Amino acid sequence: MLVVSIGGSPSPRSRSGVLLERSRQWLQERGVEVVTFLVRDFPAEDLLHARFDSPHVQHLQQLVAQADGLVVATPVYKASFAGALKTLLDLLPERALEHKIVLPIATGGSIAHMLAVDYALKPVLSALKAQETLQGIFADDSQIAYAEGAGPAKLAPALQERLLDSLETFHVALARRPRPVAPGVLNERLISARWSI
């Protein structure tokens, strides 16, 4: 199983990034291969000028095409998800998320931004033809506390529980996801099948 995780925060220290990293660790502990892309790692010119031929963008497109699912994490700014993330998602092909399960994650300054996932992020994922977009997770900033020094951030118990529940649901959805059959394989099965009338 392959999952692509996409971090939408332009900041190296990001609460949405904390949740994305926890998700990566949880999935890898269960044998899922996870490849992470962060918007800040893409050359700004590639995003600003919509360079579909950029090697970084093409690498993302290839891995998304192979992936079983995606985890997309973003901070909420001005009642919507990060603009850099929208720019990156715009560089994916029209049906890039077809046959894929998507888990959206968002963080914001207060619960007043909670609906940004449903009204801003999910419509974009739907436009990319995601097979299934899960309920997702929203955390306000007070639920993620940075540790002193280099220690790991601490999640509020309620957030930790929601994150684990969502990841479990995501993992189960990945396992039950129907696998598309390659056209050549389908033709061979039809030709070699025994038919009775």
Backbone as numpy.savetxt, mean C-alpha at the origin, in Angstrom:
# Nx Ny Nz CAx CAy CAz Cx Cy Cz
4.31 -15.00 -1.74 3.48 -13.82 -1.74 4.36 -12.57 -1.74
3.99 -11.59 -2.56 4.75 -10.35 -2.64 3.83 -9.18 -2.33
4.28 -8.31 -1.43 3.56 -7.09 -1.09 4.48 -5.90 -1.35
3.95 -4.90 -2.01 4.66 -3.64 -2.19 4.11 -2.65 -1.18
4.98 -2.06 -0.39 4.54 -1.03 0.55 5.04 0.32 0.06
4.16 1.31 0.11 4.48 2.64 -0.40 4.28 3.65 0.72
5.33 4.39 1.02 5.27 5.43 2.05 5.14 6.79 1.40
4.09 7.51 1.77 3.79 8.78 1.13 4.34 10.00 1.83
5.07 9.84 2.92 5.57 11.00 3.65 6.89 11.50 3.07
7.01 12.79 2.85 8.29 13.33 2.39 9.32 13.46 3.51
8.89 13.24 4.74 9.76 13.44 5.90 10.42 12.13 6.32
11.72 12.15 6.67 12.37 10.93 7.17 11.78 10.45 8.49
11.30 11.38 9.32 10.69 10.99 10.60 9.19 11.18 10.43
8.49 10.05 10.33 7.09 10.10 9.93 6.29 9.07 10.72
5.17 9.49 11.27 4.32 8.54 12.00 3.70 7.52 11.04
3.34 7.95 9.85 2.82 6.97 8.88 3.93 5.99 8.50
5.18 6.47 8.48 6.31 5.60 8.22 6.51 4.57 9.32
6.23 4.96 10.56 6.32 4.02 11.69 5.33 2.87 11.48
4.10 3.20 11.11 3.09 2.16 10.88 3.44 1.29 9.67
4.01 1.90 8.65 4.42 1.15 7.46 5.52 0.16 7.82
6.47 0.61 8.63 7.57 -0.27 9.04 7.07 -1.40 9.93
6.16 -1.11 10.85 5.59 -2.18 11.69 4.86 -3.20 10.81
4.16 -2.72 9.81 3.44 -3.61 8.90 4.41 -4.50 8.13
5.51 -3.90 7.66 6.52 -4.68 6.93 7.07 -5.80 7.80
7.43 -5.46 9.03 7.99 -6.46 9.94 6.99 -7.59 10.19
5.73 -7.23 10.45 4.70 -8.24 10.75 4.52 -9.18 9.56
4.45 -8.64 8.38 4.26 -9.46 7.18 5.47 -10.35 6.92
6.67 -9.81 7.06 7.87 -10.61 6.83 7.99 -11.75 7.83
7.55 -11.52 9.06 7.57 -12.59 10.06 6.66 -13.75 9.67
5.71 -13.50 8.78 4.79 -14.53 8.30 5.16 -15.03 6.91
6.37 -14.76 6.49 6.88 -15.28 5.23 6.49 -14.52 3.99
5.94 -13.33 4.15 5.56 -12.52 3.00 6.76 -11.66 2.58
7.08 -11.67 1.29 8.13 -10.79 0.78 7.56 -9.38 0.66
8.26 -8.40 1.22 7.80 -7.01 1.20 8.89 -6.14 0.60
8.52 -5.37 -0.42 9.43 -4.39 -1.02 8.85 -3.01 -0.74
9.66 -2.13 -0.17 9.18 -0.81 0.25 9.70 0.29 -0.67
8.79 1.18 -1.05 9.13 2.39 -1.80 8.69 3.59 -0.97
9.54 4.60 -0.88 9.20 5.83 -0.17 9.25 6.98 -1.18
8.25 7.85 -1.16 8.22 8.93 -2.15 9.48 9.78 -2.10
10.05 9.94 -0.92 11.24 10.80 -0.80 12.47 10.18 -1.47
12.43 8.88 -1.79 13.55 8.23 -2.46 13.52 8.40 -3.98
12.41 8.89 -4.52 12.32 9.12 -5.96 12.89 10.49 -6.29
13.62 10.63 -7.39 14.08 11.96 -7.79 12.88 12.90 -7.98
12.95 14.07 -7.39 11.83 15.02 -7.46 11.46 15.35 -8.89
12.45 15.42 -9.77 12.18 15.76 -11.18 11.32 14.68 -11.84
11.54 13.42 -11.47 10.74 12.33 -12.05 9.27 12.48 -11.68
9.02 12.88 -10.44 7.64 13.05 -9.99 7.02 14.32 -10.57
7.76 15.42 -10.49 7.21 16.70 -10.95 6.95 16.74 -12.45
7.79 16.05 -13.20 7.64 16.07 -14.66 6.99 14.79 -15.20
6.43 13.98 -14.30 5.72 12.75 -14.69 6.53 11.92 -15.68
7.74 11.56 -15.26 8.64 10.80 -16.14 8.34 9.30 -16.02
7.47 8.84 -16.90 7.10 7.43 -16.91 8.29 6.55 -17.31
9.27 7.13 -18.00 10.43 6.35 -18.45 11.58 6.35 -17.43
11.37 6.95 -16.27 12.39 6.96 -15.23 12.65 5.53 -14.74
13.91 5.14 -14.58 14.21 3.79 -14.07 13.56 3.52 -12.71
13.52 4.54 -11.83 12.90 4.37 -10.51 11.40 4.08 -10.65
10.74 4.83 -11.52 9.30 4.66 -11.73 9.03 3.31 -12.39
9.83 2.94 -13.38 9.63 1.66 -14.06 9.83 0.48 -13.10
10.80 0.62 -12.19 11.02 -0.43 -11.19 9.78 -0.59 -10.30
9.22 0.53 -9.87 7.98 0.49 -9.08 6.86 -0.16 -9.88
6.68 0.24 -11.12 5.62 -0.32 -11.95 5.76 -1.84 -12.10
6.99 -2.31 -12.30 7.22 -3.74 -12.47 6.87 -4.52 -11.20
7.29 -4.01 -10.06 7.01 -4.73 -8.81 5.53 -4.67 -8.45
4.88 -3.55 -8.71 3.44 -3.47 -8.47 2.71 -4.49 -9.36
3.15 -4.63 -10.60 2.52 -5.60 -11.51 2.65 -7.03 -10.98
3.75 -7.34 -10.30 3.99 -8.69 -9.78 3.35 -8.92 -8.41
3.00 -7.85 -7.73 2.57 -7.93 -6.32 1.19 -8.55 -6.17
0.99 -9.20 -5.03 -0.32 -9.71 -4.65 -1.12 -8.63 -3.94
-0.43 -7.72 -3.27 -1.12 -6.67 -2.53 -0.20 -5.50 -2.26
-0.81 -4.42 -1.78 -0.07 -3.21 -1.45 -0.49 -2.71 -0.08
0.47 -2.13 0.64 0.18 -1.36 1.84 0.59 0.06 1.50
-0.34 1.00 1.60 -0.08 2.39 1.24 -0.29 3.24 2.48
0.78 3.93 2.91 0.71 4.75 4.13 0.98 6.20 3.79
0.22 7.09 4.41 0.36 8.51 4.12 0.01 9.37 5.33
0.68 10.50 5.47 0.18 11.50 6.40 -0.98 12.24 5.74
-1.82 12.85 6.56 -2.92 13.67 6.04 -2.53 15.12 6.21
-2.55 15.85 5.09 -2.27 17.28 5.10 -3.49 18.00 4.53
-3.97 19.02 5.18 -5.08 19.82 4.65 -6.24 18.95 4.21
-6.60 17.98 5.04 -7.77 17.11 4.82 -7.63 16.17 3.64
-6.41 15.92 3.17 -6.21 14.96 2.09 -4.87 14.27 2.29
-4.65 13.22 1.52 -3.38 12.51 1.65 -2.26 13.29 0.95
-1.03 12.87 1.17 0.14 13.61 0.70 0.14 13.78 -0.82
0.41 14.99 -1.26 0.45 15.29 -2.69 1.53 14.52 -3.42
2.68 14.30 -2.76 3.76 13.53 -3.38 3.30 12.08 -3.65
2.50 11.54 -2.75 1.96 10.19 -2.96 1.01 10.17 -4.16
0.16 11.19 -4.27 -0.76 11.27 -5.41 0.03 11.33 -6.72
1.10 12.11 -6.73 1.93 12.22 -7.93 2.53 10.87 -8.29
2.99 10.13 -7.28 3.57 8.81 -7.53 2.51 7.83 -8.04
1.34 7.84 -7.42 0.26 6.94 -7.86 -0.18 7.27 -9.29
-0.10 8.55 -9.66 -0.45 8.95 -11.03 0.49 8.36 -12.07
1.67 7.92 -11.65 2.64 7.34 -12.57 2.44 5.84 -12.78
1.48 5.27 -12.07 1.16 3.85 -12.28 0.20 3.72 -13.45
0.25 2.59 -14.17 -0.68 2.38 -15.27 -2.14 2.39 -14.79
-3.05 2.58 -15.73 -4.47 2.76 -15.41 -5.06 1.63 -14.57
-4.71 0.39 -14.86 -5.26 -0.76 -14.14 -4.20 -1.44 -13.26
-3.30 -0.65 -12.71 -2.14 -1.18 -11.98 -2.52 -2.03 -10.78
-3.66 -1.76 -10.14 -4.02 -2.49 -8.92 -5.06 -3.58 -9.16
-5.32 -3.89 -10.42 -6.26 -4.95 -10.75 -5.74 -6.26 -10.15
-6.63 -7.04 -9.55 -6.30 -8.33 -8.90 -5.43 -8.16 -7.65
-5.44 -6.97 -7.04 -4.60 -6.75 -5.86 -5.44 -6.30 -4.66
-4.98 -6.69 -3.48 -5.59 -6.28 -2.22 -4.78 -5.10 -1.70
-5.47 -4.06 -1.22 -4.76 -2.87 -0.75 -5.20 -2.55 0.67
-4.20 -2.30 1.52 -4.43 -1.85 2.89 -3.97 -0.41 3.01
-4.90 0.55 3.15 -4.50 1.96 3.32 -4.26 2.28 4.80
-3.25 3.11 5.04 -2.91 3.56 6.38 -2.71 5.07 6.33
-3.26 5.79 7.28 -3.08 7.24 7.31 -2.89 7.72 8.74
-2.14 8.80 8.88 -1.96 9.46 10.17 -2.25 10.94 10.00
-2.75 11.55 11.06 -3.06 12.98 10.99 -3.06 13.60 12.37
-3.12 14.91 12.40 -3.04 15.66 13.65 -4.20 15.41 14.59
-5.37 15.09 14.05 -6.53 14.82 14.90 -7.49 13.89 14.17
-8.46 13.36 14.92 -9.43 12.46 14.29 -10.34 13.18 13.30
-10.27 14.51 13.27 -11.05 15.27 12.29 -10.62 14.92 10.86
-9.41 14.37 10.71 -8.89 14.01 9.38 -9.16 12.55 9.02
-9.85 11.84 9.87 -10.05 10.40 9.69 -10.70 10.06 8.35
-11.64 10.87 7.89 -12.37 10.56 6.66 -11.54 10.77 5.40
-10.34 11.31 5.53 -9.49 11.50 4.36 -9.18 10.17 3.67
-9.11 9.09 4.43 -8.87 7.78 3.84 -10.03 7.41 2.91
-11.27 7.56 3.40 -12.43 7.16 2.61 -12.73 8.11 1.46
-12.54 9.40 1.68 -12.97 10.38 0.68 -11.85 10.87 -0.24
-10.59 10.60 0.10 -9.50 11.05 -0.75 -8.66 9.89 -1.28
-8.16 9.03 -0.39 -7.25 7.97 -0.81 -7.96 6.80 -1.50
-9.03 6.32 -0.91 -9.71 5.15 -1.49 -10.23 5.38 -2.91
-10.77 6.56 -3.24 -11.18 6.77 -4.64 -10.04 6.65 -5.64
-8.83 7.08 -5.26 -7.68 6.95 -6.16 -7.31 5.48 -6.32
-7.31 4.73 -5.22 -7.01 3.29 -5.30 -8.07 2.57 -6.14
-9.31 2.99 -6.00 -10.38 2.41 -6.80 -10.21 2.73 -8.28
-9.78 3.95 -8.59 -9.56 4.34 -9.99 -8.45 3.50 -10.63
-7.52 3.01 -9.80 -6.46 2.14 -10.28 -6.91 0.67 -10.32
-8.21 0.45 -10.07 -8.88 -0.85 -10.19 -8.45 -1.87 -9.15
-8.19 -1.41 -7.91 -7.87 -2.35 -6.84 -8.98 -3.37 -6.72
-8.62 -4.63 -6.62 -9.61 -5.70 -6.47 -10.39 -5.53 -5.17
-9.66 -5.19 -4.11 -10.29 -5.01 -2.80 -9.46 -4.02 -1.99
-10.09 -2.97 -1.53 -9.43 -2.02 -0.63 -10.03 -2.21 0.75
-9.19 -2.61 1.68 -9.66 -2.93 3.02 -10.02 -1.66 3.80
-10.64 -1.86 4.95 -11.09 -0.75 5.80 -9.97 0.23 6.08
-8.81 -0.26 6.36 -7.68 0.62 6.59 -7.58 1.10 8.02
-6.54 1.89 8.26 -6.23 2.35 9.61 -5.99 3.85 9.56
-6.57 4.56 10.54 -6.23 5.97 10.74 -5.75 6.11 12.17
-4.64 6.82 12.35 -4.12 7.09 13.69 -3.88 8.57 13.83
-4.33 9.14 14.96 -3.96 10.54 15.18 -2.58 10.57 15.85
-1.92 11.70 15.71 -0.52 11.80 16.14 -0.30 11.42 17.59
-1.29 11.64 18.44 -1.11 11.34 19.86 -0.99 9.84 20.13
-1.36 9.01 19.16 -1.31 7.55 19.35 0.05 6.95 19.01
0.96 7.77 18.49 2.30 7.28 18.13 3.31 8.22 18.79
4.04 7.68 19.76 5.00 8.50 20.52 6.41 8.09 20.15
7.22 9.07 19.76 8.62 8.79 19.46 9.39 8.56 20.75
10.26 7.56 20.72 11.09 7.26 21.89 12.25 8.23 21.94
12.81 8.40 23.14 14.01 9.22 23.28 15.17 8.50 22.61
16.03 9.25 21.96 17.18 8.65 21.30 16.77 7.89 20.05
17.38 6.72 19.88 17.15 5.94 18.66 16.18 4.77 18.88
15.48 4.75 19.99 14.57 3.65 20.27 13.35 3.66 19.36
12.64 2.54 19.30 11.45 2.47 18.44 10.30 3.31 19.01
9.47 3.81 18.11 8.29 4.58 18.53 7.31 3.65 19.23
6.50 4.20 20.13 5.52 3.41 20.87 4.13 3.73 20.35
3.35 2.67 20.16 1.97 2.83 19.71 1.04 2.71 20.90
-0.01 3.52 20.90 -1.05 3.36 21.93 -1.64 1.97 21.79
-2.01 1.34 22.92 -2.54 -0.03 22.86 -3.71 -0.20 21.88
-4.62 0.76 21.83 -5.77 0.64 20.92 -5.31 0.66 19.47
-4.33 1.49 19.15 -3.80 1.54 17.79 -3.07 0.25 17.45
-2.27 -0.23 18.39 -1.55 -1.49 18.17 -2.53 -2.62 17.86
-3.61 -2.68 18.59 -4.62 -3.72 18.36 -5.27 -3.57 16.99
-5.63 -2.34 16.62 -6.24 -2.10 15.30 -5.29 -2.45 14.17
-4.02 -2.10 14.34 -3.02 -2.40 13.32 -2.89 -3.91 13.14
-2.78 -4.64 14.23 -2.64 -6.10 14.14 -3.88 -6.74 13.52
-5.07 -6.27 13.90 -6.31 -6.79 13.31 -6.36 -6.54 11.81
-5.97 -5.34 11.40 -5.98 -5.00 9.97 -4.97 -5.81 9.20
-3.80 -6.03 9.78 -2.78 -6.83 9.11 -3.22 -8.28 8.99
-3.88 -8.79 10.02 -4.41 -10.16 9.95 -5.45 -10.28 8.84
-6.34 -9.31 8.75 -7.36 -9.30 7.69 -6.69 -9.22 6.32
-5.68 -8.38 6.20 -4.94 -8.23 4.95 -4.27 -9.55 4.56
-3.64 -10.20 5.51 -2.94 -11.46 5.25 -3.93 -12.54 4.79
-5.06 -12.62 5.45 -6.10 -13.59 5.06 -6.62 -13.27 3.66
-6.84 -11.99 3.37 -7.33 -11.58 2.04 -6.32 -11.93 0.96
-5.03 -11.77 1.25 -4.00 -12.15 0.28 -4.04 -13.65 0.00
-4.23 -14.44 1.03 -4.23 -15.90 0.88 -5.43 -16.40 0.08
-6.57 -15.72 0.19 -7.77 -16.19 -0.53 -7.94 -15.52 -1.89
-7.02 -14.63 -2.22 -7.11 -13.89 -3.48 -7.02 -14.85 -4.67
-7.99 -14.77 -5.60 -7.91 -15.64 -6.78 -6.71 -15.27 -7.64
-6.05 -16.28 -8.13 -4.88 -16.06 -8.98 -5.32 -15.99 -10.44
-4.92 -14.92 -11.15 -5.27 -14.87 -12.57 -4.54 -15.97 -13.33
-5.19 -16.52 -14.33 -4.60 -17.58 -15.14 -4.07 -16.94 -16.41
-2.82 -17.24 -16.73 -2.20 -16.69 -17.94 -2.96 -17.20 -19.17
-3.15 -16.34 -20.18 -3.93 -16.75 -21.36 -3.41 -18.02 -22.01
-2.09 -18.19 -22.11 -1.52 -19.40 -22.72 -1.88 -20.66 -21.94
-1.85 -20.57 -20.62 -2.19 -21.71 -19.77 -3.67 -22.05 -19.92
-4.52 -21.02 -19.95 -5.95 -21.24 -20.11 -6.25 -21.92 -21.44
-5.62 -21.46 -22.52 -5.83 -22.09 -23.83 -5.43 -23.55 -23.81
-4.28 -23.86 -23.20 -3.81 -25.24 -23.11 -4.79 -26.11 -22.32
-5.33 -25.57 -21.23 -6.29 -26.33 -20.43 -7.57 -26.60 -21.22
-8.01 -25.62 -21.98 -9.22 -25.81 -22.78 -9.01 -26.83 -23.90
-7.84 -26.79 -24.53 -7.56 -27.71 -25.63 -7.41 -29.15 -25.12
-6.74 -29.31 -23.97 -6.47 -30.65 -23.47 -7.60 -31.22 -22.60
-8.62 -30.43 -22.33 -9.72 -30.90 -21.49 -10.54 -31.97 -22.22
-11.13 -32.86 -21.44 -12.03 -33.88 -22.02 -13.43 -33.31 -21.98
-14.03 -33.26 -23.13 -15.37 -32.68 -23.27 -16.37 -33.79 -23.55
-17.52 -33.68 -22.96 -18.59 -34.65 -23.30 -19.86 -33.86 -23.58
-20.60 -34.35 -24.52 -21.83 -33.66 -24.91 -23.02 -34.58 -24.68
